Amino acid sequence: MMQTIFIVAQYAISLFLAIALIFGPFALYRLTRHWSDTWRAAFILWLIAISSVLNIALVPRNLFLEATNQFDAAINSFQGAASGLADWQSRAFTLGLVGFALALLLAYWLPGKKVEHDYSARPLAIVLVLYYLLNTMTGATVAGVTGFSYKSLYFPIVLGALISLRNVDFWRMASHVKLILAVLMLTNLVAAVAFPHFALLRPYTDRLPGIDFRLYGVTSHPNALGPIAFLLLLLELYSPSRSPLHWPVLGLALANFLLAQSMTAWLTAFAVMVIAYLPYRFMAFQTRADGHASALKMSLILVVGLIGLIFALVNGGVDRLFSEDVLTLTGRTAIWTDTLAEFKLYPVFGYGPDLWGVEYRIRAGKLFAGQAHNQFIQTLGESGLVGFTLLLMYLGVLLNMALHSFRTSRGLSLALYTIIIVQCITEAPLRGVLNDWPFFIHATLLIVLVSYSRHATNGQTRPELRDTSQPHNALVSSRVHRQ
């Protein structure tokens, strides 16, 4: 009897999933058909965020480098029993996310549908499809080691749906993004107190004096947490929450940003200051009599901060500053060497999508490396010169849109673009999975660029922000200039 139940259950589950695959996305779309485009975009980001947290929270993890006590062992045992849920929830959320995005795309392009098509983001849509789909096709047909992953098709579907939402008000979207990230930051700190073995890497002595741990929280790695904490910090400074939430949100973001001890995130903050913030400040101060003097004062503050950072690094020990771990970028250079070796073997179309897959890692003896930890090198090794050219085209279109909206966005568009570019140096944020925080940042960037691009094309200043040279405003005011 039990054997029959188990056999029937497998077919029943498969049939249920097939029905859900066919009807679920359209049912979800009908439930949200009266929502604004802003709410639909926010719904997509919420799905990405919730799934990203559950993918980590439902899997057992012990980050302490010492024996755990019985209490923590019991917690890990409970998480181990629940870890089977991670695969199911990941499939469910991915199905809902991709299905909903596909339904949005079909509704937008459906023949006879009365939709006023806006082609201001057409170059972005074209190069997006080329980058992801052509790389998938070449990887499946002409790569050195051919392979096909249907998951690679998820990226253009979800990002394409965000591009098709033509009436997204980003500064209303910003409140949704900040709420998502504030909840994440709070959850990280709660997890650090309640489940330290799960949320903290300890012992860890590196960049912050007196701090013997590194915060993972409910994210996969501090290098994923650091940039997402900086994103919240940036958005809160650009669009401050109403009192009394402003300072608690800033505090949550700053605490996670520092405790993650992510050098990638700290370099990102420095790059954003140099590339986006200071140029905009100089531009804004041109209309003031003491503008250049004020901008020079800010530059002096930045230089002093840089000197302080260098002093902190040197104070940690010159031998540590020039240690093998630092000079090899925590072992990344060895991974880069192996990846570029595959590029030399397959220069045109690359090794294929299975580069740094499980089998490749076992063969290379680097089980810890799930990627090349550099988007450009990863693309060269995986997709060759063809994929690398498509990558440069995609990043070039994003840069062009960021520069065109630089003034109206008060530098925010270029700041978000800088976050992606700096991540590309130490990680591969444009590949991987949907249910992760690098993809969340990628999606947020596209929403910003498309929103400002469409308003500029329509001859509107909205959602441009008012000038905020007044000292009581941090970075940029959240007020929207309405005509």
N, C-alpha and C positions, 0 to 999 in steps of 0.2 A: 504493500500500500504506500509506504513512504517513498519507495523507489519510483512509483508511478507519479506521485506528487512532485518529486524533484524534476522528473523528465518533463511533465506538463508545465511546471513553473517556468522553465527556461523558455519554452515556446510562448507562454503567456506574456512574459516580460518582453520578449522580442516583438510580439505583436503590438503590445502597448506602446513601446518606443516607436514603432513604425507609424502607428496612428498619431502619436504625439508629434512626430516629425512632419506629418502631412498637415494636420489641422491645428496644431498648437500655435505656430507663428501667426497664422491668420486670425485665430481666436484672440491672441494677445494684441494684435493690431486693432481688431474691432473694439476691444476694451479701451484702447487708448486713442481712438480715432478723433475724439473731441478734444484731445490735449493739444496744447500749443507745441510748436517745434522746440521751444526752449525746454518744456517738460519732457519731450521725447528724447532729446539729447541728454538731459539729466538722468533719465531712466536708464539709458545705455551706460552712462558712467557709474551709476549705482550698481548695475549688474556686474560690471568689471570689478568694482571695488569689493563687493560682498564676496564674490567668488575668489578673489585674490586672498582675502583674509581666511576663508574657509579652507582653501587649498593648503594653507600652512597650519592653521589651528587644529585641523582634524588629523594631522600626521604627528606621531610621537617624535620628540626631539630632546636631547639632553646636551646642552652646550657647556656644562661645567666640566672642567678638565680634572675632576677628582670624583671619588666615589660619592654617590648620592645617598641620602638617608632614606629611611623606610617611607616617610611621608611622600617625598618626591618620587620614590620608586612606585608608590601606589598611583600617583597622578599619571606617571608615564604609562603604567599598565592600563589605566582607563583610556588614555589617549590612543594606546595601541589597539584597544578593542574598537575604538571609534574610527580608526584610520581608514577602514574599508569604506566609510562614508565619503571620504575625500574624492575617490574616483567617481562615485555616483553623482555627488553634488556638482563636480566639475563638468560631467557630461550634461547634467540638467541645465546648469547655468549657461554653458556654451551653446546648447541647443536653443535655449530661449534667446540668448544674445544674437546669435547668427540668424536664427529664424525671424526674429523681430526686425533686424536690420535688412534682411532680404525682403520682407514684406513691405518695408518702407521704400526700398528701391523699386519694387514692382509697382507700388501705388504711384510713385513719382513718374515712372516711364510708361505706365499702362496706356495703351491706345484709347483715345476718347476721354481720358481723364482731363478735366479742366484744371490744368496746373500751368501757371505762368512760369515757364522755364527760365532760369537765370543762368547765363553762361559765363559769369565773371570768374567762376572757379573751374572752368573747363580745362585750362592747362594743367592744373593740379590733378584733376580727375584722370586725365589721359596719362600723365606720367606715373601716377599711382598705380593704375592698371598695368602699365607696361612693366614697371619695376617688379611687382609681385607676380603677375601671371607669366611673363616671359621667363623669369627666373625659374618658376615652377615647371614650365614646359621644357626648357633646356635641361634642367636637372633630371627630368623624367625620360629624356630621349637621347641627348648627345653628351652628357657629362661623363667624366672618367669612370665613375661608379654610379650608374643611373639609379634613381629612386624617386618615389612619389609619395608625398604626404598631403592628404586632403586638408590638413589643418592649415597649410600655407595659403589656402583659398579664403580662410576666414578674415584675414587682414583687409584685403580690398573690399570685401562685402561690408564689414562694420565701418571702416573708414569712409567708404563710398556712401553709406547711409548718412553719416554725419555731414558729409559735403552736400547731400541732397536736401538737407533741412535748411531751407533758405531764409527762414524768419527767426533764427536763433538770436536772442538778445543776450550778448555775452555777459554784460554786467549784471544781469539777473542770473545767468548761468554761474557766475562767479560765486554767488551765495551758496548754490548747490555744491560746487566743487569744494569750497571752504568747509561746508558742513561735513562732507564726506571725509575730508582730510583731518578735520578737528576730531571727529569720532575715532579715526584711526590712531591719531597721536595719543589721545586719552587712553584708548585700549592698550597701546604699547606700554604706557607707564603703569597701568593697572596690572598688566601681565608681568611686568618687571618686579612688582611687589608680591603678587600672589603666586606666580609660577616662575621664580628666578631661573631655575634650571632650563626652562623652555625659552625664556626671553632674553637672557643675558649670557654672553660669552665671558667666562671668568675662569682663571685669572687672565687679565689682559692689561698690560701696562704699555701705553704707547704715547699718545699726544696730549692728553689732559692730565695734569699733575693731580695726584690724589684719587683718581678714578681708576679702579682696578677691574673694570668690566667694559664691555662694548654692547650697546643695545641693539638687539635684533627685533624685539617686540614680536608682533605677529606677521612680520614680513620675512622674506626668504633670506635677506642678507642686509647688513648695514649699508652697503653700496646701493641697495634699492631704497632703503629708508631715508638716507641722507638727502638725495635729490627731491624726493616727494615731500620731505619736511621743509626743504628750501622753497618748493613751489607754494606751500601754504604760507610761509613767511612772506614771500613775494606778493601773493594775491592779497594778503591782509594789509600789507603796506600800501598797495595800490588802491584797494577798495576796502577801507576800514569798516569793521562791523560796528553796529550801533552799541553805544555804551549800555551796559558794563561788560560787553563781551570782547571788546577790542583787545585789551591787555591780557586776559586769560588765553585768547587764541594765539596771540604773539608768544606768550610764555610756553604754551604747549609746543608750538612749532620750534621755538629756539631750543627747548630742552631736548627734543628728539634730534634736532639738527646737530647739537653738540655731543650728546651721549652716543650717537651712532658712530662717532669718530671716523667718519668717511672722508678721506682725503679728496676723493672725487667730488663730493658735495662742496667741500671748502674751496676747492679750485673753481668749481662752478660759480660760487658766490663771488669770488674775486673776478672771474671772467665777465660776469654780468655787470659788475660795477664798472669795469674798464670799457667793455664793448657797448653796453646799452645805457647805463645810468648816467655816467659822466658826459658822454656825447650829448644826450638829451638835455642835461643840465646846462651845458655850455650853450646849446641852441636856445633854451628858454631864457637864459640870463642875458642874451643879446638885446632884449627889449628893455633892460634895466640899466640904470646909470652905473651901478656898482656890480653889474652882472659878472664881468670877467674876474673881478676881485673875489667874489663869492665862490665862483667855480674853482679858482685857484686854491682857495681855502679848503674846498672839498678834496681837491687833488692832493693837497698836503696831508690831510687826514688819512687818505688812502695810502700814501707813501709811508706814513708813520705806522699804520696798521700792518703793512707789508714788512717793515723792519721788525716790528714786534713778532710777527710770525716766524721770520728767519731766526730771530734771537731765541724763540722758544724751541725751534728745531735744533739749533746749535747747542743750546743749554741742555738738551737731552743727551748730548754726547756726540762729538764729532765722529767717533767710531761707529755710533749707531746711525748717524746721518749718511755715512758712506758704507753702510753694511751691505752685505750681499742681498738681503731682503729688499732694501730700498733700491739698490742699483738695478735689480732685475724686476722691479715693479711687482713685488710679491710673486715672483715666478712667472709673470706674464711673458717675459721675453722668450722663455723656452717654448711656450705655446705658440707665440708668433713665429718662431723659427720653423716649427713643424708645419704650421699652416702655410707659410710661404714656400716650403719645400713641395707641398702638394700643388701650389700654384705653378711652380716651375715645371712640374710633370704635366699638368693640364692647364695651360695658360689661357686658352680661349674660353672654354665653358666650365672650367673648374672641376674639382673632385666630385661634387654632387651634394645633395641635401643631407646625406648621412655623415658628412664631415663632423667630427666630434660627437657622433652618436655613441651609443653604448659599446658596440663592437669596435669602433675605431679607437675609443679610449682604452679598451682592454688591450688592443694590439699595440697602441703607443705607450702603454704603461703609465697613463695619466688619467686615472679614474676621476680625479677631482675637476677636470676641465670639461665643462659641458658646452663651451664655446671658445672662440679665440680671444675673447676679452678685448676686442677692438673691431668695430663695425667694418672698417675699411679692409683690414686684413682678413676678417671673416668672409666678407663678400668676395675678395680676390681668391681665397682658397676654395670657397664653396661654389662660386659662379663664374670665376675667371674674369677676363677683361670685359666680356659682354655684360655680366652682372655689375661689375664695378662702374662701367659707363652709365648704366641705368641708375645706379645709386647716386652718382654725381648729378645726373639730370634731376632726380627727385629732390635731392638736397638743394640744388640750384634753384628750382622753382619755389621751394619753401623759403629760401633766403630772399629771393626777389619779392615775394609777397610780404615778408617780414620788413624789408627795407621800405617798401611802398606804404606800409601802414605804421612806420616808425613814429612819425609825428603825431598822427591822430590817436594812436594807442599810448602815447607818452612813453614810448620805448618798451612797452610790455611785450609786443610781438617779437622783437629782436631778443629780449631777455629770455623768453620761453624757447626760442630757437637756439640760443646759446646753451641752455640746459641740455638739449638733445645732442648738440655737437660735442660738448665736453664729455657726455656719457659715451659717445661713439669712440672716444679715445681709449677708455678703459673697459668698456662693455660693448655689447651688441644690442642696443635697445630697439632696433628696427626689425629684429627677427625674434623668434622664441614663441611665446604663447600669448593668447588673449588675456588670460586670467593672471595678469602680473602688472606691477606698478609702472614699469617702463612704458608699457602700452597705454596706460592711463595718461601719462604725461604726453605721449605722442598724440592721443586723441584730443586732449585739451589744447595742444598747439594748433591742430587743424581747425578746431572750433573758433579759436581766436582769429586765425588768419582769414578764414572764409567769412567770418562775421564782418571784419573790417574791410575786406576786399569788396564785399557786396554793397556796403554802405558807401564806399568811395565811388563805386561804379554808378550807383544811383544818384550821385551828386549830393549826398547827405553828409553832415558832419557827425551825426550820431553813429556809433557810440563814443564819439570823442569826449575826452575829459577836459575839464577846465584847467587853466594854468594854476599851478599850485606852488608858486614861489614863496608864499607866506610861510613863516616859520612854524606855525602851529600844525601844518600838514606834514605827514611822514611820506616821503617819496611823492606820491600823487594822490589827489583827492578822488573819492569814489563818486563824486557828483557827475551826473551825465549832462552834457550840454545839449539841451533840447531846442529845436527850432520851432 
